[in-house]
Amino acid sequence: MKIRLNRINEDYLFKCTNAAGNTILLDNTSQPDAKGVSPMESLLMAVAACSGIDMVSILKKQRQEITDFSAEVEGERIQVDEAKPFKDIKVKFMLEGIIDPAKALRAAELSFQKYCSVSKTLEPNVTVTYEVTVNGEAV
């Protein structure tokens, strides 16, 4: 796996490109007029997407009918020397459709305990927790 990072303005805006040519913009969001997401925001996005991919894959194999899937991710940071790494990350999954709530919860458990490479990379330094709602009901 390899990405390429290119600075595309005179400040902090970078374009990151993967081997397939797909891109995201990263920027220093503490600056006015930032055009991309911060590197730390991209890490939260990666946690959500990694576990989201796992959950959709698991639920599709179980023939669950997902009509909508979204997630909200919050990260709490702490000061460590000059850096501010994440201490805790909380993911809230919201699913809609004809879905067995127990299967949705189990899919989340499997993702974080076994499959999600992003959250596994963060262990043991970051505590990642999650909650699942199906059709507006907490599971």
Backbone hydrogen bonds, N-H to C=O, Kabsch-Sander energy under -0.5 kcal/mol:
donor,donor_aa,acceptor,acceptor_aa,energy
4,R,17,T,-2.5
6,N,15,K,-2.3
8,I,13,L,-2.7
9,N,13,L,-0.7
14,F,26,L,-3.2
15,K,6,N,-2.9
16,C,14,F,-0.5
16,C,24,I,-2.8
17,T,4,R,-2.7
18,N,22,N,-2.4
19,A,2,K,-0.6
21,G,18,N,-1.9
24,I,16,C,-1.7
26,L,14,F,-2.6
27,D,37,V,-2.4
29,T,27,D,-1.1
31,Q,28,N,-1.9
34,A,31,Q,-0.9
37,V,25,L,-2.0
42,S,38,S,-2.4
43,L,39,P,-1.3
44,L,40,M,-1.7
45,M,41,E,-2.5
46,A,42,S,-2.1
47,V,43,L,-2.0
48,A,44,L,-2.2
49,A,45,M,-2.8
50,C,46,A,-2.7
51,S,47,V,-2.2
52,G,48,A,-2.3
53,I,49,A,-2.8
54,D,50,C,-1.9
55,M,51,S,-2.8
56,V,52,G,-2.7
57,S,53,I,-2.3
58,I,54,D,-2.7
59,L,55,M,-2.8
60,K,56,V,-2.6
61,K,57,S,-1.9
62,Q,58,I,-1.2
63,R,60,K,-1.8
64,Q,59,L,-2.7
65,E,98,I,-2.1
66,I,64,Q,-0.9
67,T,65,E,-0.6
67,T,96,E,-2.5
68,D,96,E,-1.4
70,S,94,M,-2.1
72,E,92,K,-2.2
74,E,90,K,-2.5
76,E,88,D,-3.2
77,R,75,G,-0.5
78,I,85,P,-2.4
80,V,78,I,-0.5
80,V,83,A,-2.8
83,A,80,V,-2.3
87,K,76,E,-3.9
88,D,76,E,-1.5
89,I,127,T,-2.9
90,K,74,E,-2.9
91,V,129,T,-2.5
92,K,72,E,-2.9
93,F,91,V,-0.5
93,F,131,E,-2.9
94,M,70,S,-3.0
95,L,133,T,-2.8
96,E,68,D,-2.5
98,I,65,E,-1.6
99,I,97,G,-1.3
103,K,100,D,-0.6
104,A,100,D,-1.9
105,L,101,P,-2.4
106,R,102,A,-2.2
107,A,103,K,-2.2
108,A,104,A,-1.9
109,E,105,L,-2.5
110,L,106,R,-2.8
111,S,107,A,-2.2
112,F,108,A,-2.4
113,Q,109,E,-2.6
114,K,110,L,-2.3
115,Y,110,L,-1.7
116,C,111,S,-3.4
117,S,115,Y,-0.8
120,K,116,C,-2.2
121,T,117,S,-1.8
122,L,118,V,-1.2
123,E,119,S,-1.0
125,N,122,L,-1.0
126,V,122,L,-1.2
127,T,87,K,-2.4
128,V,126,V,-0.7
129,T,89,I,-2.7
129,T,127,T,-0.6
131,E,91,V,-2.0
133,T,93,F,-2.3
134,V,137,E,-2.6
135,N,95,L,-3.1
137,E,134,V,-1.8
139,V,132,V,-3.0
